[in-house]
Amino acid sequence: MKQYLKLKLSQKLSPQQIQLMKLIQLPTLDFEQKIQREIEENPALEQGQNSNDDDNQQENQDDYSDSDDINIDDYLNYDDTPSYKLSSNNSGRSEEKNIPFSVGISFTQHLLSQLNPISLSEKKMKIAEFLVGSIDESGYIRLETDEIIDDLAFTQNLFISEDELDEVLKIVQDFDPPGVGALNLKDCLIIQLKRKKRTKYIDLAIDIIENSFEQFSKKHFEKLMNKYSIDETQLKEVISLISKLNPKPGGSYAGGGKPIEQVIPDFKISIENNELNLDLNYRNSPVLNISRDYDEMLKGYKLEKNKSKSQKEAIQFIKQKLDSAKWFIDAVKQRQQTLIITMQAIMNYQKEYFLTGDERKIKPMILKDIANEIDMDISTISRVANSKYVDTPYGTKLLKEFFSESMKTTSGEEISTIEIKKILEKIISDENKRKPETDEKLVKILKEKGYKIARRTVAKYREQLNIPVARLRKEI
């Protein structure tokens, strides 16, 4: 063992920078909740009534700046510990998010309510409750039969046979919505078909799903027509029946318990006299003040000549809260300024699109382009673009959708990958559905239009557009 000296340079973010970065990446709704939590936790921070309170806010800030002249160290025997050393801003703990929920009973409760009127033995009731509890939000039980039997033995101390399980499973699968409690898609479709009024086409559809599900799912229509000795018209009737079934029966339940998605635009772009106007959502620019009461309390302690220990502790507490409030107000202002500057740069960069609404006018744009434009770090631009929405004349858009890589056409023109995806989507929508274009054929069509793209890139774009392979796009 030995001792030695080592010089080391390191770069660390200040607490204010950490606080600012956290605020920048918050969308409007989360930002409002963050402000409310900060006001609740810090009595030295207040929210103004309206935008006309700016003068009062500045006056409060100026008053607090005067109070900074107080030399607390003159009458404190211990160090004046800055508030950032006492806070958890650098802990890395994720912020708690309050998500609104719709009113009503949950999907599981809805299923249990159908179980209550049924007369079952205690053992079968426990099995049924376990099965209902195993149903996911899509309406499926994602377990194999032997897994269910093992789980019942380990968790419920119930030892049952496969026949006993099948008996109770059929009871659960008879619940509404139709198809619920199925172990897989095949069973889900069969359960729904058997709940319908029996006709020759219903019987044929059940037969095809039960005995030729793989051929049906892979759209081997010729094989199905030959196997069941039916013509194209009859197969179309069967396909029409099956296509009307719900592959996710749990999704049809409109009860409560699901988070309500609320999209609140952070920015608004409007057009006046062929010029673009940018506005920041007023909810992103709240009026925050430093409490005048706290400021006056600190000044009052200054006049006291003999300070007791409790008074010194009170001074320490007040100073920390005032520091924290001032830093938070500054961070909110910097957030507002950063959002405006960044969105202004994006709007100017994509001016042609925002004026016309033509997605083919979206220019290739990456984070670095905007970062260079406004002389900010790429990570800052990423935080601004994350989970932010802009209200445009053409609808509300996710900000990060405007960022895309570029590629060159055969003529040397630079275009956005967004434009390529739109062209690919158009080609596929116009194809002959009896003979859909394979990825290799799509490559040739795009090349003829001047876009030289590899087959794997076409496959990637197709998957991003949620378009299946040619075989699964086939229709009759």
N, C-alpha and C positions, 0 to 999 in steps of 0.2 A: 504493500500500500504506500502511496506517495501523494503529496499535495502538489498541485500546479495551478497556475493562472491561465485562463483562456479568454481571449477577447472574442466577442460574438456580436454581430449586428443582426437585429431582427425587426421586422415591420409588424406593428400591431394596430388594429383598428381602435379608434377611440370609442367610448360608450355612445357618444352622440352619433357617430357614423353607423354604428350597429343599429341604433334606434331608427335612424333614417332609412337604412336599407330594409328593415322590417316593415316600416310604414309604406315605402314605395311599392312593395310587391302586393300589398293588400288591395283587393277590389273595393268598390264603394261601400257595400253592405258591411264587410268585415272591418273596414276603416271606421265606420260609424260606431260599431260595437266596441272597437278598441278605444275610441275617444270616451265613450260612456264608462268603460271600465277604469280608464285613467282618471276621470273626474270623480268616480266613486272612491278610488283609492287615494287620491291626493286632494285634500280639502283646500289647498292653495291654488287649485286650478278651477276656473269657472268658464261657463259657456255663455256668450252674449246672446241677446235676443234676436238681433238682426244685423244686416250688413252695415247699418248706419252707426254701429258702435265702434267703428275702426278708430275714431279719435280717442274714445275712452280707453280702448285697448292699448293704444300707443302711450297714453298718459300713464296707465298702470305700469307699463313696461319701463317708462322713464323713471317713475317713482321708485321702482324696485332697483333700477340701476343706481339711484342715489343711495339706496340702503346698502349697496355693496361697499360703501366707504366705511361701514362699521368694522372695526378691528376686533373681531370676536376673540382672537387669541389673547387680547389684553386681559380678559377676565375668565378665560377657560384654562384649566390646568392640564387638559388633554388636547390631542391634536384635533383640528377641525376636519373630520373625515368627510370627504366629498360624498354626495349622495350616490354617485355611480358605483362606489365601492360597496355600498350597502344594498344595491338593487340586484336583480337577477337577470338584467338585460343580456348578459354574456353567458348565460347558463346553457343555452342551446335547447331549452325546453320549448316545445311547440306551443303556440298560442291556442287556447281553448276556443272553439268555434261554436256559436249557438246557431243551430240549424232549425228553422221553423218546421213543424210537423203538422200534417193535416189532421182534422178531427175525425174520429171514428174508431172502430175496433180493428185489431190487426187481422192479417190473413189467417194466422194460426187460431186466433180466438173465433173467427168465423167458422173454421172447420170444426173446432171443439164444440161449438153450439149445435152443430148437426149431429154430433156424437151423443150428446146428452139424452135425447129422447129414446135412443135405442137401448133395448134391454139386453145386456150382456153380463156374463159372469165376471167376477172380479179379475180373474186372470186375463180374459179376453179384453176387458176394458183397459187394463194396463198395457197390453200389446197395442191396442188401437191408439191410445194416447201417445205411446212411443212413436208409432208410425206417423201420426199427425205432426208430432214435434220434429220429425225428420224431413218433412216436406219443405223444400226451399221456396224462395219467392217466385220461381218459375212454375211451381206446382209439381215438381218431381221429387222422388225419393232417390237420392244419388248413392244408393247402397245395393250391393248384391244380396241375394236371399241369405246366403250363409253368413255374410257380415251382419245382417240384421239379427239373426239367431244368436251369433256370438255376442253382439252388443247387449242384447236382452239378458243374456246369461251373466255377463260381467257387471252391467250397470243396474239391472232390475232384479237380479237373482231369479230370473224366470227361465226355465228350461223347457223349450217347446220344440215340436217337430215341424217339418216343412209344411205338412198338411194344415196344421193349426195356424201357421203364419199365413198361408194362402187364403184360408177361410176369412180371417180378419182383414187381410189386405183387400179382398173383394168388397168388403163392407165399406172400407175407406174410399175405394175407387168409385163407389157409387155416389159419393158426395158431389156437391156443386162447388165450383164450375166443372162441367164435364171434362174428363181427362186428368183430373187431379189425382195424385198418388201413384202415377205410373212410374215404372223403373227406368223407362227409356222412351224415345220418340215413337218407336213402333207400337208399343203398348198404349201410349197416349192416344194415337190416332185410332187404334182398334176400339178403345173404350168409348171414344166419341162417336164412332160409326155405329156401334151397337146400341147407343142411346137414341139413335134416329129411327124413324119409321122405316121398316124393312121394305125395300123394293129390290128389283133385280139388279139395279146398278149399285145399291148399297151392299148387297150380298157379294157382288163382283169386286167391289172396292175392298171389302173385308178379306176376301180370298187373296187378292193381289198383295195387300199389306202383310197378311199372315204368312204367305208362302213365297212371295217374290219381292220382298221389300228391298233387297239389294239392287235388283234390276230396275225397280221403280225409282229408287233414289238416285241411281246413276243414269236415268232417262234412256234406258235401252228399250225404246218403244217398239221397235220391230220385233224383238224377242218376245215381248209381252203379248203382242197381237198374235204371233204364231202360237205361243203357248196356250192362250185362252181362246183361240179361234174367234177373235173379234176383229171388227174393222176399225178404221181410224175414228169414225164418228162415235162409236161406243167407248173407245179409250178416252176420247175427249170428255165424254160425260163423267167417266170415273175420275179423271184428273180434275175436272171442275168441282166435283164433290169433295175430293180430298183437299184441294187448295183452299176450300172455305173453312176447314178445321183450324183449330187454334193450337199451334205447336208449343205454346207457353200458356197453359190455362191459368196459371197463377197471376199472370200479367193482366188478365181480364177483370180481376177483383179490384174494385175502386174504393176499398176501405181505407182507413187511416193507417198511420205508421210509416208512410213513405215520405222522405224529405221533399219539400216543395222547392222546385228549382226557381230561383228568382234571378233574372238577368236585369241588372240595373246598369245602363250605359254610363261609362265614366266620362265620355266625351260626346259632343254633338257637333256634327259638321253640316252646315247649311250652305245653300247657294243663293247669292243675291247679285243681280247684274253680272252674271257669269263669273263671279268671284267667290272663292271659298271663305267661309267664316267658321272659326273654331271656338267652341265654348266648353269650359270645364263644368261638369255637373256641380251645381251649387253645394251639394252634399259633401263634395270633396274640399270645400273651402269654408270650414266652420269658423265662427268668431270665438276665439278663446282669449280669456283674460287671466291675469294674475290677481288673486284675491286681494282687494284693498284692505280687508280686515287683517289678513295675515301680515301684510306689509306694515300696517300701523302697529300691530303687536310687536314686531321686531324693532321698530323705531322706539316704541315705549320702553322696551327693555334697555335700550341704549341710555335712557335717562336715569335708570336706576344706578345708584352709586355702589351699594353693597349687594352683590349677587349671591343668592343662596344656591345650593346645589341643584335644587329642583328648577330654579330659574335658568341656570346654565344648561340643564338638560332640555328645557323648553326652547331655549335659543338654538341649541343644536338641531332639535327637531324641526323648528320653523325654517331655519336656514336650508336644511336638506329638502324640505317640501318646496320652498321657493325656487331653489336651484333646479329641482326636477321639473317643476311647472314651466320655468323659463326655457329649459332645454326642449321640453316637449312642444311648446309653442313654436320654437325655432325650427324643429324638425318638421312640423306640420306645414309651415311656410315653405321650407325647402322642398318638401314633397310636392306641394302644389306647383311650385316653379318648375321642378324637374318634369312633372307630368306634362305641363303646357309646352315646354321647350321640345320635349321628345315627340309629342303628338304633332306639333307644328312641323317638325322636320319630316315626319312620316307623311303628313298630308301634302307637303310640298313635293316630296319625292314621288308620290303616287297621284299627282294633281290630275293627270289625264283620266284616271279611273274615277276619282271622286267627282269630276265634272260630267262624265258621260255614263258611268255605271256599267260600262263594258269591261267584263273581267279579262278580256284579251288585252286590255290596255294596262294591266298590272305589270309593272316593271320588275325585273329580278332585283331583289333587295335582301340583304343579309344584315345581321345585327351590326357588323363592322361598318357598313355604309352609313348608318345613322349615327353610330358612335363617332366616326370621323367628322361627320357633318356638324355636330354640336360639341365636339371635343369632350366627350364623356367616356367613361369606361364601358366596355361591352356588357359587363355584368349588370350595370345600372339599366341599360336599354332592355336587357332580358327581363329584369324585374318589372319594368314599366309595362312591357308587352304581355307579361304573364297574367292570365285571368282578367284582362281588361277588355271592355267592349266599347265600341264607338257607334253612335246612332248616326246613320247616313241617310240621304234621301232614298236609298235603295234597300233599306233595312238595317237591323242591328247586326254588326259584324264583330267577330272575335279578332282582336288586334293582331295576334300572332299569325293569323291567316294571310296577312299581307307580306309576310316574310317568305321568300322562296329562293332556291338556287337558280342559276342561269345556265342556259345551254345555247349553242350556236346552231343555226340552221345551215343547210348546205350553201346558202347564199352569203353566209357570214354574219347574219343578223342575230343579235343577242335577244333571247326571249325567256320568259319566266317558265318554270316548271308547272306553274298553275295553268298557263295557257295550254301546255302539252296535255295536261290532264283533262281539260275541257274538250280539246279536240278528240282525245281518245274516247271520252264519254260519249261524244256525238257520233263517232264511228260505230261504237257498239250499239247505241240506241237505234241507229239506222240499218243495222245488219239484218240479213234474212234469218229469222229465228229458227227456221227449219234447218239451216246450215250455218250456225254461228261461226264467227271468225276465230281461228286459233291464235295464240300469241305470236306464232311465226308469221301468220298472215297479217296480223295487225302491224308487225314490224315493217312488212313490205308496203302496206298502205300508207303508213306514216312517212316512210322513205320517199314514196311517190309525191307526198305533199311537201317534201323538203325538210323533214325532221329525221335525222339519222340517230336512231336509238337502239340499244341492244335489247335482245329478247328478255333478259332478266330484269331490265329497267321497266319494260312494258308490263311485265308480271307484277313488279312492285307497285307501279302506279295503279294497276287494275285492282290490286288488293286494297290499296289505300282508299279507292273509290267504292269499296265493298261490292265489287262486281265479281261473280264466280267465273270459273273456267268455262271454256266454250261448251263442253259436254253438259254442264249444268244449266246453261242458258238455252238449251235446245227446247223447242216447242213443236207441237204438231198442229 
